[in-house]
Structures are given as structure tokens and as C-alpha cells.
Amino acid sequence: MPTAVQDIVAALFELAPADLAADWDNVGLLAGDPSAPVSGVAIALDPTPAAVAAAAAAGAQLLVTHHPILFSPLRRVRTDEPEGEIIAAALRARVAICAMHTNADRVRGGLNDLLAQGLRLRDVEVLEPSPPTGLLKLAVFVPLDHADAVRQAMAAAGAGRLGAYAECSFNSPGTGTYRPLPGAQPYAGAAGELARAEELRLEMLVPRRTLPAVLSAMLAAHPYEEVAYDLYPLENPFPGAGDGRIGRLDPPRSLQALAQAAQKFLQAPALRVVGEPEKTINTVAVASGSAGSLVARAAARGAEAMLLGECQHHHVLLARQLGLALLEAGHHATERLIIPYFVTYLNGRFPDLAVIAHEVPADRFLVAGQEEGE
């Protein structure tokens, strides 16, 4: 059976669950046919006309981008307007578009962890943990001889994921009782007689967005005519996920040396440095993209410097007031790491697919009349 667009989107959500995305974000399949077969995938930072054209030229049927093409409800699609032009071009070329944005920033091992790794930070922690993500606990009572089949069906539909582990469940044995009424067709027992069945209480975590699929799979695999199950809402935060990261340098270094290391690692044409170059830095916060809203949190957590893509002027003033040095590397420089991240993952999950990277050069700068940059 050929791989379809929806198969790749589902695999990407296993890597970076949709529940981690910010409320204002728009992730997942945003344009195209979910059932269309796929032989090639293109990865880009942005859904630009050039990215769509590169995907089509490479024979890719899916373009995976970090930034969504649609943030707000779309009132019209006109080819003489930027968004409409891109969507129309993608549909004409039969290239579906999928976005994996703040969920890929926040997830453990995602973009913010890549930044921390690039600076070789130690004892890395989440800077601002994600709020509860709408997890549910599903407990179903199943006869012993069908427990494995029901567990596997639920897992295939999206239940039982915990960090880097799949098919996570808890199983406790017990005895269920029931009296089949006239007209019932029990799996075991006779109408009118009290029956006792040795059962397992099978418990698994279920993201709310996958609940319909998990329930459907559970009911299809379960042998009972009437299936008893319980649903419990949870307030668990997603393990290891959140905005930004914070860690320590070992050994400490000056702000200037840290800026030079960051610029080299990110391949950034320039960095804006706010702070005294000779200041000794022990603890560093990192956050991809536009992350000025995390300045106060970084200072409160004891960071002496923060690497981020960009921030507004009032966040710079706040950082100065709080004694937090800033390294602004640019939105592109701090997020281009997501391209090889997705390429590596999809190559591992779908070795028969062609996965290509569409990268654009960093912005160029004019410094003292001389052009600099990649």
C-alpha cells in the first residue's frame, strides 16, 4: 500500500504532537489531498513560491514547512494575492502543504533543544513548561485473550505514547460480572444467568485529538457486544516540552566568546549583541524565532545571557534593566535547524521516500558600506 500524505502527517505528529502547538498557531495539513500517494517530500522553513516550485520540480507531492501558510481564517483565495498565489500554485502542482511550527519548537528534542545542543549547554531544562495538553486516560475492561489485540489497535490509533516510548499501558487483572438480558449476544455466558469473566483493566494515555480514532479502533478489536470503558481528563504537562531552554556553560565564557560561538554554530551572517562583551556568562537561555516574551522568564530563572531570533525594542530595554545580555541572531538563523531535523526523521521513518531540503541563504547585511553575509 503506497504511503499517503496523511501517513506522513501522522508520523510528524508522533514526532511533535499537535497538542503542543500554541493556541494561535495552525499546524498540520493546510492544503492538499490527505489520501494522495507520496513518493517524495520537500522540507522548507517557509511556504514560499520558490519552495512550492522546488518541491514540484523535485517530484515531491508534499511540502513540509515550519511556518504555516495560513494563520487566520481564509475569506478568499485569489491568485493575485500572496497567500492565494501560493495555495493555487501548490494545488495546481498537486503539492500538499503541511506545517509543523510551535509544536516542533516546544517538543523534547525539537528546535529549542537543538539550539541548546549547538551551544553545548549542560543540565538543560525547559525555560517555560507547556501547559496541560488535553491528555485523557482511557481505561477499558477486556478479556485476557483479547488484551494484546485491543492494546495494539489502540496504540496504532494514537494511544499510549509517552515521550520516546510507544504502546505504553498499565494492566491490572480483576473479575467482571454481567447478566445478559433477553436478546443479548454475550461473548461468554447465557441469557438470564450471572456471568463472571477474568478481565484486564487496560489503561492508556490518549491525546484528545486522537480520541475518536482510538475509540473506534478499541471497539473494533474488542470482542464484547457492549464495551465498558472509562475516560478521565488529565492535567499532566507534556514531558520535557515547553518554550525555550536554559542551561549552563562549562566552562563559563565571556559574552563576546559566546556570541562568536553562536554565530559560527548558526552560520549567521551577523549577531546583535546587547550587553558588555567581557561579561562572564555561566547560564544561558535559548529560544527560537521571535522570543522577546521570554526575556523576563529567562532573567527570573537565573540566565545571564539569552540567544534568540529576534525581539522588540521594549524587550531589549527590559533585558537591560534585568541585567540579561541578549544575542539576536535573526529568525532565519535560529530556525533553519528545523530543516535537517525533519529530513533526518522522515528518512528514518520512510526510507523508500525521496526527502529533499529546500534552503535559502541567510539575509545579507551592509556594514560600513561593505556587504556581508552568506
C-alpha positions in Angstrom: 0.0 0.0 0.0 1.6 3.3 -1.0 2.4 6.0 1.5 -0.2 8.8 1.6 0.1 12.4 2.7 -1.9 11.6 5.8 0.6 8.9 6.8 3.4 11.4 6.8 1.4 14.0 8.7 0.6 11.4 11.3 4.2 10.4 11.6 5.2 14.1 12.0 2.6 14.5 14.8 4.2 11.5 16.5 7.5 13.4 16.5 5.9 16.7 17.6 2.3 16.3 18.8 -0.2 18.8 17.6 -1.4 19.4 21.2 1.9 21.2 21.9 1.2 23.9 19.4 0.3 27.4 20.7 -3.4 28.4 20.7 -2.8 30.9 18.0 -0.8 28.5 15.8 -2.1 26.5 12.8 -0.3 23.2 12.3 -0.9 20.0 10.3 -2.1 19.6 6.7 -3.2 23.0 5.5 -3.6 22.4 1.7 -4.0 19.3 -0.5 -5.4 15.8 -0.5 -4.7 13.8 2.6 -5.2 10.5 0.7 -2.8 11.4 -2.2 0.1 9.0 -2.6 3.5 10.3 -1.9 6.9 9.3 -3.4 8.8 12.5 -2.4 8.7 15.1 0.3 10.3 18.6 0.4 11.3 20.4 3.6 11.5 24.2 3.9 11.4 26.8 6.5 8.6 28.8 4.8 5.9 28.0 2.3 7.1 30.4 -0.4 6.5 30.3 -4.1 10.1 29.2 -4.5 9.6 26.3 -2.0 6.5 25.1 -3.8 8.3 25.3 -7.2 11.3 23.4 -5.8 9.0 20.7 -4.4 7.2 20.3 -7.7 10.5 20.3 -9.7 11.8 17.5 -7.5 8.7 15.4 -8.0 7.6 15.8 -4.3 3.9 15.6 -3.5 4.2 17.1 0.0 5.9 20.2 1.2 6.6 20.3 5.0 7.3 23.7 6.3 8.0 25.2 9.8 5.9 28.3 9.3 2.2 27.9 8.3 0.9 29.5 5.2 -2.4 30.2 7.0 -2.7 31.7 10.4 -6.2 33.4 10.2 -9.4 32.1 8.7 -9.2 32.5 4.9 -12.0 34.5 3.4 -10.9 34.1 -0.2 -8.3 32.5 -2.4 -7.2 34.9 -5.2 -4.2 34.3 -7.3 -3.4 38.0 -7.4 -2.8 37.9 -3.6 0.2 36.4 -1.9 -1.4 33.6 0.0 -3.8 32.7 -2.7 -1.0 32.6 -5.3 1.0 30.1 -3.2 -2.1 27.9 -2.4 -3.2 27.9 -6.1 0.3 27.0 -7.3 0.5 24.2 -4.8 -2.8 22.7 -5.8 -2.0 23.0 -9.5 1.2 21.1 -8.9 -0.5 18.6 -6.7 1.8 19.5 -3.8 0.2 19.3 -0.4 1.4 21.7 2.3 1.9 20.7 6.0 3.1 23.0 8.8 4.9 21.9 11.9 5.5 25.1 13.9 5.4 25.8 17.6 4.8 22.1 18.3 8.2 21.4 16.8 9.7 24.3 18.8 8.4 23.0 22.1 8.7 19.3 21.9 11.6 17.5 23.7 14.4 17.1 21.2 12.9 19.8 18.9 14.2 23.1 17.8 14.9 24.7 21.2 16.8 21.6 22.3 18.8 21.8 19.0 19.8 25.3 19.9 20.9 24.2 23.4 22.9 21.4 22.0 24.6 23.7 19.5 25.8 25.9 22.3 26.9 22.8 24.3 24.8 23.7 27.3 24.8 21.3 30.3 22.0 20.5 32.6 19.4 21.7 30.1 15.9 22.4 31.4 12.7 23.8 29.8 12.6 27.5 30.2 8.7 27.8 30.2 7.0 24.5 30.5 4.0 23.9 28.3 0.5 24.0 29.9 -1.5 20.8 30.2 -2.1 19.4 26.7 -5.5 17.8 26.8 -4.4 14.3 27.6 -7.0 11.7 28.6 -6.7 8.4 30.3 -8.7 5.7 28.7 -9.4 2.5 30.8 -11.1 -0.4 29.1 -12.1 -3.8 30.5 -11.1 -6.6 28.2 -11.0 -10.4 28.5 -7.5 -11.8 28.9 -7.4 -13.5 25.5 -8.1 -10.2 23.6 -6.0 -7.8 25.7 -3.0 -7.8 23.3 -5.2 -7.2 20.2 -7.1 -4.3 21.9 -3.9 -2.7 23.2 -2.2 -2.9 19.8 -5.2 -1.5 18.0 -5.4 1.4 20.4 -1.7 2.1 20.1 -1.9 2.1 16.3 -4.7 4.7 16.5 -2.6 7.1 18.7 -2.9 5.9 22.3 -0.1 5.0 24.7 2.6 7.5 23.5 4.9 8.8 26.3 7.9 10.7 25.1 10.1 8.4 23.1 8.1 5.3 24.1 5.1 3.7 22.3 2.4 1.2 23.3 2.7 2.3 27.0 -0.1 0.8 29.1 -1.0 -0.4 32.6 -2.7 -3.7 33.0 -4.4 -4.9 36.2 -6.4 -8.1 36.5 -9.8 -8.5 38.0 -13.2 -10.1 37.7 -16.1 -8.6 35.8 -19.7 -9.6 36.3 -22.7 -9.2 34.0 -26.1 -10.8 33.4 -27.1 -10.9 29.8 -30.7 -9.8 29.2 -33.1 -11.4 26.6 -31.9 -10.6 23.1 -28.3 -10.1 24.2 -25.5 -11.9 22.4 -22.7 -12.2 25.0 -19.1 -13.2 24.3 -19.5 -15.7 27.1 -22.3 -16.8 29.4 -26.0 -17.4 28.9 -29.1 -15.1 28.9 -30.5 -14.6 32.4 -27.5 -16.0 34.2 -24.9 -14.0 36.1 -21.6 -14.5 34.4 -18.1 -13.8 35.8 -15.2 -13.0 33.5 -11.5 -12.8 34.2 -10.6 -9.4 32.6 -7.8 -6.9 32.4 -8.3 -3.2 33.2 -6.2 -1.8 30.3 -5.2 1.9 30.8 -3.6 4.1 28.1 -2.9 7.8 27.6 -4.9 9.3 24.7 -4.4 12.8 23.2 -7.9 14.4 22.9 -7.5 15.0 19.2 -7.0 11.2 18.6 -9.8 10.1 20.9 -12.4 9.3 18.1 -9.9 7.2 16.2 -8.7 5.4 19.4 -12.3 4.6 20.5 -13.2 3.3 17.0 -10.1 1.1 17.0 -10.8 -0.2 20.5 -14.4 -1.1 19.8 -13.5 -2.8 16.5 -10.9 -5.0 18.3 -12.9 -5.7 21.4 -15.0 -9.0 21.4 -17.8 -7.7 23.7 -21.2 -6.6 22.4 -21.2 -3.8 24.9 -17.8 -2.5 25.9 -17.2 -0.9 29.3 -14.7 1.8 29.4 -13.8 5.0 31.5 -12.4 8.3 30.3 -10.5 10.6 32.7 -9.3 14.2 31.8 -5.7 14.8 33.0 -3.8 17.9 33.9 -0.4 16.4 33.0 2.1 18.6 31.2 3.7 17.1 28.2 7.1 15.6 29.4 10.1 17.8 28.6 8.1 20.2 26.4 7.8 24.0 26.5 9.1 27.3 25.2 12.9 27.9 25.3 15.6 26.1 27.2 18.1 27.1 29.8 21.4 25.5 30.8 24.9 26.2 31.9 28.2 26.7 30.1 31.1 24.5 31.1 33.4 26.3 31.3 31.9 29.8 31.5 33.0 32.2 28.8 32.7 35.9 28.0 29.7 37.3 26.2 31.9 38.0 23.2 33.2 34.5 23.1 29.7 33.1 23.4 28.5 35.4 20.6 31.3 34.2 18.3 30.5 30.5 19.1 26.8 31.1 18.5 27.4 32.9 15.2 29.6 30.1 14.0 27.2 27.3 15.0 24.2 29.1 13.5 26.1 30.2 10.4 24.5 33.6 11.0 25.9 36.5 8.9 25.7 38.8 12.0 24.5 38.9 15.6 23.2 41.8 17.5 24.7 41.8 21.0 23.1 43.6 23.9 25.5 43.7 26.9 29.1 44.1 28.0 31.4 42.0 25.7 33.6 41.0 28.7 30.8 39.9 31.0 31.3 36.3 32.2 28.4 34.1 31.2 27.6 30.9 33.2 23.9 30.3 32.5 22.3 30.8 29.0 18.7 30.7 27.9 17.8 29.9 24.2 14.6 30.3 22.2 14.0 30.1 18.5 12.4 32.8 16.4 10.6 35.8 17.9 11.0 35.2 21.7 11.1 38.5 23.4 8.2 37.4 25.6 10.6 35.0 27.4 13.1 37.7 28.4 11.6 38.2 31.9 11.3 34.4 32.4 14.9 33.9 31.4 16.1 36.5 33.9 14.0 35.1 36.6 15.4 31.6 36.0 19.0 33.0 36.5 20.1 33.3 32.9 22.9 35.8 32.3 22.5 35.8 28.5 19.8 34.7 26.1 20.2 33.6 22.5 17.0 34.2 20.4 16.0 35.0 16.9 14.6 38.5 17.5 12.8 40.7 19.9 11.1 44.1 20.1 12.6 47.2 21.4 10.8 47.2 24.7 12.1 43.7 25.3 15.6 44.9 24.8 15.0 47.7 27.4 13.6 45.1 29.8 16.6 42.9 29.3 19.0 45.7 30.1 17.0 46.6 33.2 17.1 43.0 34.4 20.8 42.6 33.6 20.2 40.0 30.9 22.5 40.0 27.9 20.9 39.3 24.5 22.2 37.7 21.4 19.8 38.3 18.5 20.8 36.0 15.6 17.8 36.5 13.4 14.6 34.5 12.9 16.1 32.5 9.9 19.3 31.7 11.7 17.7 30.2 14.8 15.1 28.2 12.9 16.9 26.8 9.8 18.0 23.9 12.0 14.4 22.5 11.7 15.1 21.5 8.1 17.7 18.9 8.7 15.7 17.8 11.8 12.7 16.9 9.6 14.9 15.4 6.8 16.6 13.1 9.2 13.4 12.0 10.9 11.5 11.3 7.7 14.4 9.5 6.1 14.4 7.2 9.1 10.6 6.7 9.1 10.1 6.4 5.3 13.3 5.1 3.8 11.6 4.5 0.4 10.7 8.2 0.0 12.9 10.8 -1.5 13.2 13.6 1.1 14.8 16.9 -0.1 15.8 20.1 1.7 14.9 23.5 0.2 17.1 26.1 1.9 17.6 29.7 1.2 20.6 31.8 2.0 20.6 34.0 5.1 19.7 37.7 4.8 22.6 39.8 3.8 23.8 42.9 5.6 25.6 46.1 4.7 28.2 47.0 7.3 30.2 50.2 6.9 29.4 50.2 3.2 30.6 46.6 2.7 28.2 43.7 2.0 28.5 40.8 4.4 26.6 37.6 4.8 26.3 34.2 3.1 
